[in-house]
Amino acid sequence: MRTLKAARIILKSGFSTFNCIVKNISASGAKLTGDNFLELPDEFDLLLDGGKKVHCVVRWRKISEIGVEFA
C-alpha cells in the first residue's frame, strides 16, 4: 500500500536513531526513503507511527531508499 509516514530507524538498542519516511508498506515489509542508507547495517528496528516497533532486514538498498523485510 502506498503511504507517506514518518518513522525512526533505531540502532544499537536505541543509542542511535535516524528519521525516515515509509513510502510503501505491506504485512511483510516496506520501502523507506531518507538521506543516506549506504552505511546502514543490514538489520535494525523501525519505530512506526503509532509506536509499533518492528525488526527489519535490508533486502535491497540505494543511496536514499531501502527495501526491508519484517523479521
C-alpha positions as protocol buffer text, in pm:
chain_id: "A"
residue {
  index: 1
  type: MET
  ca { x: 0 y: 0 z: 0 }
}
residue {
  index: 2
  type: ARG
  ca { x: 139 y: 342 z: -92 }
}
residue {
  index: 3
  type: THR
  ca { x: 181 y: 562 z: 212 }
}
residue {
  index: 4
  type: LEU
  ca { x: 396 y: 851 z: 331 }
}
residue {
  index: 5
  type: LYS
  ca { x: 450 y: 837 z: 705 }
}
residue {
  index: 6
  type: ALA
  ca { x: 733 y: 941 z: 930 }
}
residue {
  index: 7
  type: ALA
  ca { x: 925 y: 667 z: 1112 }
}
residue {
  index: 8
  type: ARG
  ca { x: 1253 y: 623 z: 1302 }
}
residue {
  index: 9
  type: ILE
  ca { x: 1530 y: 373 z: 1238 }
}
residue {
  index: 10
  type: ILE
  ca { x: 1671 y: 253 z: 1571 }
}
residue {
  index: 11
  type: LEU
  ca { x: 2028 y: 121 z: 1600 }
}
residue {
  index: 12
  type: LYS
  ca { x: 2226 y: -17 z: 1893 }
}
residue {
  index: 13
  type: SER
  ca { x: 1932 y: -62 z: 2130 }
}
residue {
  index: 14
  type: GLY
  ca { x: 1820 y: 298 z: 2087 }
}
residue {
  index: 15
  type: PHE
  ca { x: 2154 y: 475 z: 2120 }
}
residue {
  index: 16
  type: SER
  ca { x: 2137 y: 592 z: 1756 }
}
residue {
  index: 17
  type: THR
  ca { x: 1823 y: 687 z: 1563 }
}
residue {
  index: 18
  type: PHE
  ca { x: 1755 y: 823 z: 1215 }
}
residue {
  index: 19
  type: ASN
  ca { x: 1444 y: 978 z: 1065 }
}
residue {
  index: 20
  type: CYS
  ca { x: 1296 y: 822 z: 754 }
}
residue {
  index: 21
  type: ILE
  ca { x: 975 y: 814 z: 552 }
}
residue {
  index: 22
  type: VAL
  ca { x: 775 y: 496 z: 494 }
}
residue {
  index: 23
  type: LYS
  ca { x: 688 y: 517 z: 125 }
}
residue {
  index: 24
  type: ASN
  ca { x: 521 y: 177 z: 80 }
}
residue {
  index: 25
  type: ILE
  ca { x: 427 y: -81 z: 344 }
}
residue {
  index: 26
  type: SER
  ca { x: 277 y: -430 z: 346 }
}
residue {
  index: 27
  type: ALA
  ca { x: 242 y: -705 z: 604 }
}
residue {
  index: 28
  type: SER
  ca { x: 586 y: -842 z: 507 }
}
residue {
  index: 29
  type: GLY
  ca { x: 797 y: -530 z: 453 }
}
residue {
  index: 30
  type: ALA
  ca { x: 837 y: -169 z: 348 }
}
residue {
  index: 31
  type: LYS
  ca { x: 1017 y: 77 z: 124 }
}
residue {
  index: 32
  type: LEU
  ca { x: 1187 y: 355 z: 320 }
}
residue {
  index: 33
  type: THR
  ca { x: 1334 y: 683 z: 199 }
}
residue {
  index: 34
  type: GLY
  ca { x: 1588 y: 904 z: 374 }
}
residue {
  index: 35
  type: ASP
  ca { x: 1916 y: 1090 z: 340 }
}
residue {
  index: 36
  type: ASN
  ca { x: 2181 y: 817 z: 307 }
}
residue {
  index: 37
  type: PHE
  ca { x: 2127 y: 446 z: 365 }
}
residue {
  index: 38
  type: LEU
  ca { x: 2457 y: 315 z: 224 }
}
residue {
  index: 39
  type: GLU
  ca { x: 2620 y: 266 z: 566 }
}
residue {
  index: 40
  type: LEU
  ca { x: 2307 y: 150 z: 749 }
}
residue {
  index: 41
  type: PRO
  ca { x: 2350 y: -203 z: 892 }
}
residue {
  index: 42
  type: ASP
  ca { x: 2169 y: -497 z: 731 }
}
residue {
  index: 43
  type: GLU
  ca { x: 1936 y: -531 z: 1034 }
}
residue {
  index: 44
  type: PHE
  ca { x: 1772 y: -271 z: 1257 }
}
residue {
  index: 45
  type: ASP
  ca { x: 1449 y: -185 z: 1436 }
}
residue {
  index: 46
  type: LEU
  ca { x: 1194 y: 51 z: 1286 }
}
residue {
  index: 47
  type: LEU
  ca { x: 962 y: 258 z: 1505 }
}
residue {
  index: 48
  type: LEU
  ca { x: 644 y: 319 z: 1308 }
}
residue {
  index: 49
  type: ASP
  ca { x: 387 y: 591 z: 1352 }
}
residue {
  index: 50
  type: GLY
  ca { x: 170 y: 494 z: 1649 }
}
residue {
  index: 51
  type: GLY
  ca { x: 456 y: 337 z: 1847 }
}
residue {
  index: 52
  type: LYS
  ca { x: 475 y: -9 z: 1685 }
}
residue {
  index: 53
  type: LYS
  ca { x: 835 y: -137 z: 1662 }
}
residue {
  index: 54
  type: VAL
  ca { x: 935 y: -398 z: 1401 }
}
residue {
  index: 55
  type: HIS
  ca { x: 1268 y: -568 z: 1331 }
}
residue {
  index: 56
  type: CYS
  ca { x: 1384 y: -519 z: 971 }
}
residue {
  index: 57
  type: VAL
  ca { x: 1625 y: -697 z: 738 }
}
residue {
  index: 58
  type: VAL
  ca { x: 1752 y: -498 z: 439 }
}
residue {
  index: 59
  type: ARG
  ca { x: 1676 y: -675 z: 108 }
}
residue {
  index: 60
  type: TRP
  ca { x: 1798 y: -402 z: -130 }
}
residue {
  index: 61
  type: ARG
  ca { x: 1943 y: -52 z: -97 }
}
residue {
  index: 62
  type: LYS
  ca { x: 2017 y: 265 z: -290 }
}
residue {
  index: 63
  type: ILE
  ca { x: 2161 y: 589 z: -153 }
}
residue {
  index: 64
  type: SER
  ca { x: 1826 y: 732 z: -45 }
}
residue {
  index: 65
  type: GLU
  ca { x: 1597 y: 425 z: -49 }
}
residue {
  index: 66
  type: ILE
  ca { x: 1593 y: 79 z: 106 }
}
residue {
  index: 67
  type: GLY
  ca { x: 1361 y: -216 z: 85 }
}
residue {
  index: 68
  type: VAL
  ca { x: 1320 y: -408 z: 410 }
}
residue {
  index: 69
  type: GLU
  ca { x: 1154 y: -733 z: 511 }
}
residue {
  index: 70
  type: PHE
  ca { x: 994 y: -751 z: 855 }
}
residue {
  index: 71
  type: ALA
  ca { x: 1152 y: -1027 z: 1063 }
}
